[in-house]
């Protein structure tokens, strides 16, 4: 029997010649010419664990000639467990929002049902086994000849920790804490669960003040380091996660969350959105904290972005996270929007998530992008999703590095001069006293401090020089009046807190920073914090 060889070409690459032994039942076959020799197995790879990066995606949206999907969509009113008939709906979220949002249309008969009762309707929406829960916040009816309908808008359960469902409050960190604890402690009475995906960092006593709802506290903490929020679809839960888990130049070396074959894309659009190619940035605290140069490793950070400051940049950990968020967004890039089928078979992702890394196979090339927005459109029986991807068209080399800047040494004060609280000061009427005990906090005694009771500061070692005082007032509530300063003899100053009324007498909470200049030379600064609305708790420092 003669050997028969043939060449098989795989669609993704040139194939090697493959030899086969074929028996012809009626006679010996003649030889057929081959374009190459018989296939020879390559040498076995060396033993051991592979060291290359794992780039296998968790999910795949494959290329297929036909996507045959029968969608199952249900909408239930949780108040009575009965189905709600909707004609169409759109579910969406993006990195700038804190919740999923719902926009739906239905028959006019829904108006009475959804506006009856004291409780807001809670709609339980399931699409092919994926669940969303929305608070139906607005139900609008329109009537016209030969047609009428209802428009429904709502937000996911996360909004129950925000306005208008929670009161706006004034927040101050009373004692050393961390950023994660600030966000978590604000949720004690809301039931909102936090999934903290950032690296936590310390926040010193009374550095942070804020006015807003408990949910706004989480937004504010995330904003300080450029993080984004991802609301859970079907629970009162939210993830606080970095805007860039990896810098864009590291995307090709990691396993993506989902592979997308461009043949599966129904429509797509491409829009350039270039930014300067910064390779460094200075990030700094404000009242306290650090000043750091965050740069791409392997560069000098000379193409520096504008300085970024925030009250919560109190540690190099926070500075680096904010720096990565700023530098990751630099360079040539584009916004790509794709309309994709919703596939829930084994290995398919269903509806994509914010922050997912996508690898897109586009013809003979591939590129990477991060999901920044998602919209799910349901127009029965069709269900489609539109995703917005941040795609980078060029990569700056290097990972991030942080260098903490040493603060500049203050100018030398006049000989023997320093600023501090006077060791013992008694009210003019003798009802209360306070002293510098060397500790950070002093609580007054049984007698409350009466209206216009003063605190006093002075220059230690004062020897007749000319002293001028420069106050900086940061109120907890914008617009609250500052304390009144009256310079006194002997290098002293009288501090009178503004009276906010009430009994016991109230004052306005905030931070007062006093600076002293002796004969034109800066001495130092001292901080005074009115901790609450009463004249019973103050903090100050440093000690003289």
Protein Blocks (a to p, Z undefined) as FASTA:
>chain_A
ZZdddddddfkbccdddddddddfkbccdddddfbdcddddddddedjdfbdcfbdfbdc
dddfbdcdddddddddfknopacddfbdcddddfkbcbdcddddddfklmmmmmgcjbdc
dddddeehiacddddfbdcddddehiacdddddddfklmmmcfkbccdddddedjddfkl
mmmmmmmmnopacddfbdcddddehkbgcdddfklmmmmmmmmnopacdddfkbccdddd
dfblbafklmmmpccfbdcdfklpmbdcddddddcddfbdcdddfkbccddddddehiao
laccdddddfklmbfklmmmmmmmmmmmgcjdddddddddddfbehiabjadehiacddd
ehjbccddddfbdcdddddfbdcddddddddfbdcehidddddddddddddddehiacdd
dfbdcdfklpaccddehiabdcddfbdcdehiacddddehiahiacddddddddfbghia
cddddddehhiacdddddeejjdddddeddddddddeehiafbdcddddfblbffbccdd
ddZZ
